[in-house]
Amino acid sequence: MLVLERLGNLELLLGLPHEWLPGEDNRLYIEKTPTKFGRVTIELTSKGKGEYELVFMREKGNQLPVDIVLNWEGAITESNVKPEQTEENRWRLPEDCFGCRMKLVNISFLRQ
């Protein structure tokens, strides 16, 4: 699952297989996926050398999530919101976040 409601949280990219990571001329794009927290749009694009850009947008829904959690094996190098790393590969975004843009680095690139 790429967008999942779980235990009151909105989980992003939880089941993203490594094979689905976009290459140079591709993107991973999910548009207006319905959740009780609002419709979610995610765009993940490759910036080369294990670097990616993630754009997350959420329309207002019936409820606010307890947490918005980005599941990412790697690091967040830039973001227009302040993510908090809660566990390995888990980043909490502000619960009232309705949109953000982040630069990510994949862990396999960091290990090289």
C-alpha positions, -999 to +999 in steps of 0.1 A: +000+000+000+013+034-009-013+054+010-027+036+041-050+045+070-036+026+100-042+031+138-054+067+132-023+075+111-019+084+075+010+062+063+028+072+031+049+048+009+046+020+035+046-008+010+068+008-017+088-020-033+124-010-043+115-020-079+089+007-081+113+035-074+112+058-104+141+059-129+153+089-148+124+094-171+097+080-149+077+090-119+055+074-093+022+093-093-009+087-072-037+112-076-065+120-052-065+087-034-095+089-010-089+085+027-109+097+057-081+123+062-088+137+027-078+128-008-040+123-011-017+129-041+019+117-041+045+123-068+079+108-065+105+116-091+141+106-096+167+134-095+196+109-102+223+092-080+198+078-055+181+112-050+144+118-053+118+145-049+086+138-031+056+161-034+027+153-010-007+170-011-038+163+010-072+178+007-092+185+038-110+153+050-135+143+077-108+139+103-072+149+111-048+120+114-030+113+146+002+113+126+012+116+090+041+091+086+065+089+057+081+055+054+114+060+036+146+039+037+171+067+036+174+104+045+155+136+040+179+162+029+155+192+023+119+198+032+096+228+034+081+212+066+099+199+096+098+161+096+108+142+128+124+109+126+106+086+150+121+053+141+145+039+115+128+046+081+098+064+097+094+102+095+065+121+112+051+151+093+030+177+110-006+164+115-020+196+099+003+192+068-017+196+036+012+197+013+050+195+012+080+191-010+110+170+001+143+159-013+151+123-003+181+101-006+177+063-009+195+042+017+212+020-010+229+051-023+240+062+012+257+028+017+279+032-013 
